[in-house]
């Protein structure tokens, strides 16, 4: 009986471990979602090992006020799965209150000597949620759409508000500080929708044909400034088809 019980417990632990690593429901699997992280190591990612590690089945980015983990510029850990184009991305993210992070998509590596530096669209996420959910252009136009707004990016990366669909402060109330939040990004054609905890945060359509990005790399940010810690788990993505 003891051996049987031990064997059953081992199976349960194994199954639980697998669930923690992937967290893709059967429904999501049927929809075409795949995992972006094996929960064990960073073999699927490229980043500064002084900043990025794996703990408790999460990708962890941690910076310090001195030493090798002190940042002199924003650094990113880059997914090795290839360029992303039209997709739905989902993950859970937790950030220290002093932190600043976000998900970079349809982006490019910067040239020069700044390691793991990128430019492109970012689904923003900060520790006190001053800007969480907005569309930010990292080295790519700055703030492109504020929370609670639907915007169009016109020529020369100039955003124009189309409508206000929700109150910024009311949306902020749905966001947890120093706790887990569920993030979803949909990039469909040149329309980008950011959701956190099931609430739409921003909707943006990029009509700037000279600068907009059709595809590019996916990455996660560790921001220069005060020491911070960001944790990300349950990363999954689904490729979608669209007519532009």
Legacy VTK file of the C-alpha trace (Angstrom):
# vtk DataFile Version 3.0
C-alpha trace
ASCII
DATASET POLYDATA
POINTS 244 float
0.000 0.000 0.000
2.817 2.395 0.903
4.529 1.811 -2.447
1.253 2.309 -4.286
0.552 5.546 -2.407
4.087 6.788 -3.058
3.755 5.992 -6.733
0.436 7.848 -6.918
1.933 10.862 -5.173
4.840 10.873 -7.608
2.441 10.900 -10.526
0.442 13.735 -8.960
3.589 15.780 -8.364
4.677 15.169 -11.955
1.294 16.198 -13.299
1.185 19.282 -11.106
4.664 20.232 -12.235
3.619 19.926 -15.852
0.573 22.072 -15.182
2.647 24.746 -13.478
5.078 24.850 -16.399
2.537 25.208 -19.172
-0.831 26.242 -17.723
-2.495 25.752 -21.079
-6.050 24.544 -20.696
-7.491 21.898 -22.965
-9.645 24.605 -24.523
-6.579 26.736 -25.247
-4.738 23.755 -26.691
-7.672 23.126 -29.014
-7.577 26.793 -30.029
-3.917 26.497 -30.988
-2.057 27.989 -28.016
1.495 26.747 -27.424
3.848 27.266 -24.489
6.709 29.779 -24.775
8.544 28.578 -21.656
9.380 25.122 -20.302
9.307 26.224 -16.647
12.792 24.841 -15.991
15.407 26.927 -17.773
15.913 29.772 -20.240
16.823 27.586 -23.218
13.948 29.188 -25.155
15.066 32.713 -24.276
18.074 35.000 -24.747
19.012 37.478 -22.025
21.646 38.721 -19.597
22.233 35.915 -17.054
23.095 38.516 -14.411
19.495 39.738 -14.668
17.353 36.787 -15.741
16.802 33.393 -14.107
14.134 30.774 -13.437
12.512 30.288 -10.042
9.322 28.447 -9.075
8.481 27.817 -12.742
8.646 31.542 -13.524
10.976 33.703 -15.565
12.486 36.163 -13.086
14.158 39.451 -13.955
15.905 41.074 -10.998
18.090 44.179 -10.958
20.230 45.623 -8.179
21.590 49.027 -7.189
25.187 47.946 -7.786
27.254 45.181 -9.332
26.582 43.100 -12.437
22.802 43.334 -12.031
22.744 47.143 -12.090
21.289 48.406 -15.362
22.659 51.310 -17.370
19.918 50.948 -19.986
16.670 49.020 -20.434
17.410 45.359 -21.054
15.180 42.643 -22.460
15.049 38.879 -22.514
14.192 37.792 -26.051
12.127 34.774 -27.059
13.942 32.414 -29.412
10.743 31.181 -31.026
11.105 33.486 -34.026
9.299 36.600 -35.169
5.698 37.162 -34.092
3.145 38.603 -36.511
-0.596 38.168 -35.832
-1.153 36.495 -32.471
-2.852 36.266 -29.103
-0.424 36.171 -26.166
-1.310 35.383 -22.563
0.780 35.292 -19.377
0.692 36.027 -15.658
2.989 38.773 -14.393
3.994 40.062 -10.950
6.171 43.130 -10.391
7.714 44.897 -7.416
6.136 48.285 -6.684
9.324 50.096 -7.734
9.530 48.169 -10.987
8.836 48.902 -14.625
8.398 46.178 -17.215
6.290 45.114 -20.168
5.989 42.817 -23.148
7.741 43.854 -26.325
6.301 42.586 -29.641
6.885 43.036 -33.366
10.183 44.517 -32.271
13.813 44.630 -33.392
17.181 44.507 -31.680
18.955 47.843 -31.481
22.340 48.160 -33.121
25.292 49.412 -31.090
26.880 48.372 -27.805
23.768 48.367 -25.594
23.261 44.652 -25.025
19.755 43.188 -25.177
18.267 46.534 -26.191
15.240 46.546 -28.513
12.738 48.862 -30.184
9.092 48.464 -31.147
5.631 48.059 -29.620
5.348 47.431 -25.880
2.413 46.366 -23.742
3.414 48.364 -20.677
3.325 47.169 -17.058
4.623 49.137 -14.047
4.652 48.441 -10.332
2.160 51.108 -9.256
0.081 50.847 -12.471
0.487 54.429 -13.566
0.791 53.172 -17.136
-0.028 49.447 -17.070
-1.958 48.431 -20.174
-0.951 51.308 -22.425
0.777 50.893 -25.787
4.276 52.317 -25.567
6.790 52.578 -28.390
10.167 51.596 -26.933
12.645 53.725 -28.916
9.676 53.870 -31.264
7.476 56.896 -30.703
6.888 56.914 -26.938
3.322 56.702 -25.604
1.072 55.642 -28.479
-2.178 54.926 -26.622
-3.197 55.701 -23.057
-5.254 53.434 -20.816
-8.996 53.632 -21.393
-8.594 55.010 -24.903
-8.919 53.801 -28.467
-6.355 55.550 -30.641
-5.041 55.692 -34.176
-1.343 56.216 -34.874
-1.076 58.646 -37.738
1.940 59.741 -39.836
5.226 60.321 -37.972
3.982 58.123 -35.105
1.521 60.721 -33.841
-1.351 59.171 -31.862
-4.892 60.493 -32.193
-7.643 59.577 -29.740
-10.751 58.103 -31.374
-12.790 57.542 -28.232
-12.645 57.034 -24.503
-14.202 53.657 -23.720
-13.389 53.490 -19.987
-12.160 55.636 -17.119
-8.419 55.343 -16.503
-8.738 55.332 -12.712
-11.546 52.778 -12.727
-9.429 50.446 -14.854
-6.535 50.934 -12.468
-8.675 49.618 -9.601
-8.772 46.196 -11.284
-4.954 45.901 -11.200
-3.109 44.236 -8.322
0.091 45.658 -6.813
2.908 43.195 -6.045
0.595 40.322 -6.926
-0.198 38.276 -10.020
-2.054 39.896 -12.912
-3.131 38.167 -16.120
-2.043 39.943 -19.304
-3.381 39.384 -22.814
-2.149 40.992 -26.038
-3.871 40.619 -29.386
-2.086 41.826 -32.514
-4.416 41.449 -35.477
-3.337 43.189 -38.623
-2.315 46.608 -37.361
-4.815 46.676 -34.484
-3.431 46.015 -31.004
-5.603 45.266 -27.976
-4.202 45.019 -24.441
-6.160 43.363 -21.622
-5.262 42.873 -17.969
-7.334 40.667 -15.671
-9.947 40.389 -18.407
-10.407 44.159 -18.765
-9.568 45.948 -22.016
-6.920 48.561 -21.215
-6.184 50.075 -24.634
-6.999 49.633 -28.323
-4.680 50.993 -30.991
-4.664 50.952 -34.771
-1.371 51.816 -36.455
-1.971 53.644 -39.723
1.561 55.043 -39.995
2.649 53.076 -43.067
6.202 54.438 -42.934
6.955 53.173 -39.428
4.483 50.456 -38.428
5.699 46.897 -37.912
4.127 43.827 -39.500
6.270 41.362 -37.526
9.255 41.163 -35.200
10.725 39.662 -32.044
8.987 39.141 -28.693
10.741 40.162 -25.463
10.246 41.074 -21.791
11.618 44.241 -20.207
13.731 44.989 -17.152
13.809 48.779 -16.812
16.741 50.948 -15.804
16.274 52.736 -12.464
15.598 51.521 -8.914
16.183 47.824 -8.165
13.221 45.794 -9.347
11.922 42.262 -9.659
9.541 40.973 -12.307
8.144 37.437 -12.471
6.333 35.950 -15.472
4.703 32.530 -15.758
2.239 30.609 -17.923
3.454 32.214 -21.153
1.529 30.965 -24.171
0.856 32.229 -27.660
-1.491 31.469 -30.544
-0.862 32.445 -34.140
-3.927 33.901 -35.848
-4.728 34.592 -39.477
-6.020 37.956 -40.588
-6.697 39.989 -43.674
-5.159 43.437 -43.491
LINES 1 245
244 0 1 2 3 4 5 6 7 8 9 10 11 12 13 14 15 16 17 18 19 20 21 22 23 24 25 26 27 28 29 30 31 32 33 34 35 36 37 38 39 40 41 42 43 44 45 46 47 48 49 50 51 52 53 54 55 56 57 58 59 60 61 62 63 64 65 66 67 68 69 70 71 72 73 74 75 76 77 78 79 80 81 82 83 84 85 86 87 88 89 90 91 92 93 94 95 96 97 98 99 100 101 102 103 104 105 106 107 108 109 110 111 112 113 114 115 116 117 118 119 120 121 122 123 124 125 126 127 128 129 130 131 132 133 134 135 136 137 138 139 140 141 142 143 144 145 146 147 148 149 150 151 152 153 154 155 156 157 158 159 160 161 162 163 164 165 166 167 168 169 170 171 172 173 174 175 176 177 178 179 180 181 182 183 184 185 186 187 188 189 190 191 192 193 194 195 196 197 198 199 200 201 202 203 204 205 206 207 208 209 210 211 212 213 214 215 216 217 218 219 220 221 222 223 224 225 226 227 228 229 230 231 232 233 234 235 236 237 238 239 240 241 242 243
